[in-house]
Amino acid sequence: MILIIYAHPYPDKSTVNAAMLKQAATHPDVVIRSLYALYPDFNIDVEAEQRAVEKADLVVLQHPMYWYSYPPLMKLWIDNVFTHGWAYGKHAHALKDKPLLWAVTTGGDEDHFGIGAHPGFSVLAQPLQATAIYCHMRWLEPVVFHGAYTADPTALHTHLEYYSARLTAGKED
């Protein structure tokens, strides 16, 4: 099973994320958990989320880039669900060797993240990559769609096919 943990506070404003979810839903073994729909009060059901993650062959964290990070509910989800003794620690094994794919969209073009004082996009992945490593997960190369505000239909189509292929490959990795 491919588990997509999706966090977008304004999903109706994101054509790219909506298209990505629609494409992902064509896979018969995809389960999408939309955090802002499930937990509008930010009161996460940790046990339900941990059960969902345990069943997954691939965990995907999909969201838009928010001020060079995750939306608040995604961060809270990680903080609450990845608990000591379950996700990390001496006897933790729930996430061991489970692949993690980061699927992120940005409003800015790719060059926005590598000019001037900007650190470059790969640096922005480091906190999530470190979390995956700490929890003994297998970090997969992220799927990134830059320039979501002005998405060219051809580029979007290519990205959707790439995302679909990565979902299939990530489950098998």
N, C-alpha and C positions, 0 to 999 in steps of 0.2 A: 504494500500500500504506500502511496505517495501522499504525505501529509503536507498541505500548504497552510502555514500560519500567516494569515493576511492581516495587515494593519494599515488602514487608511481612514483617517478621521472624516474625510469628505469623499467617499468613494464615487459619488455621482459626478464629481468634477474631474475624474481621471479616466480619460478614454483609453490610455495605454494600459493601466492596471486592469481595467475592465476587460479589455481585449486579451490580456495575458491570462486572466482567470477563465475567460470563455474558452480559450485555446486549451488550457490545462484541463478543463472539465471534459474535454473530448477523450481523455484517457480514462479507461474504465475503472482504474484502481486509484483515482485521485479523490482525496477528501479535502475540502477547503473549510477551514475554520476562520471565519471573519471576526476578528477580535472586537471591533467596534460595534458589530451587530450583536455578538454574544454578550459582551460586557460593557454596555453603555455607561454603567455606574462604576466601572473599573474594579468590580468585585469579582476577581478571577476564581473560577472553580479549579483549584490546583489539581485535585485528584483526577478530575475529568480530563484535564489537559495532559497530565502525566500518562494516563491510560492511552490517550490518543497517540502520544509520542512513542510509547512502548510498542504499539502495533505497527508503527511506520517502518518501512524499509528505507525511506528517504524522507528527511525533514527539510522543508523549504521555508525560509523566512522571506516573505515578499512584502515590500512596502515602498513608499516614496521616500527619498532622502529628505529629511527635515533638519534644516540647519546643521548639515554635515553629520547627521546621526539618524536614529530611528524615531518614529513617532512615539509619543509618551507611553501609549498602551503596549507597544512592542517591548519597550525597555522594562516596563512593569511585569509583563508576561515572563520575560527571561529571568528577572529577579525572583519572581515568585515560584515559577515552575522548576527551574534548575536548582533544586534544593540540595543541601549537604546530605550525604548519605544516599541520595538517589542519582543526582547528576555528577557529583564529584565527591571526593573524600575516600578514605581508606577502603570502605566496602561498597562503594558506588559502582554500579555496572550497567545501569539502565541505558546509558548513551554510548557505551563502549563500542567503537568501530561503526557507529551509525553515521552515514554520510549526511552532511549539512550543506545545503545549497542556498546561497544568498542571492535573491532576485530583487534588484533595486532599480527604481527609476529616479531620474534627476530632471529638474526643470532646466538646468543649465547644460550647455554643450560640454563635451568632454574637455575641450581646451580650457574651460573655466576652472577646472580642478588642478591645472598644472602651470598656471601663469602667476607672475608676481609673488605675493606672499602666500598663495594657496599651496598646500602641502602635496598635492597630487592625489588622485583618487585612491590608489592602492593603500595609502596611509589611513584612509577613512575605514577601510575594512579591518584594520588591525584589532580593534577591540572585540569584534565578533569572531574573528579568526582565533584570537587568544582564548576566548570563551570556549570555542569548539575544541581547541587543543587541551585546555584545562580539564574538559569533560571527556577527554579521550574519544572525541568524535573525529570523523574524517572530513576535513575541510575541502570542499570542492571549489574550483575556480568560479567566481561569481558570474552571474548573468546581469549585465548592466545595460539599461536603455537610457542614454543621455538625450537631452533636448525634448522631453516628453511634451512640453507646452506647444511645440511647433512640429509635432511628429509628422514626418513625410509618410504618406501611405505605403510607398514601396519599402522604405526603411522599416516601417512597423511590420509589414508582412514578413520581411526577412527575419526580423527579430522574433516574431511569433513562432516561426518555423524552427529557429534556433532554440528557443525556450522549450518547445515541445520535445525536440531531440535531446536536450539536456536533461529533461525530466526522465525520459526513458533511459538514457545512459547513466544518470545519477543513481537510479534505483539498482542498476546492475553493477555499479562500481564497487 
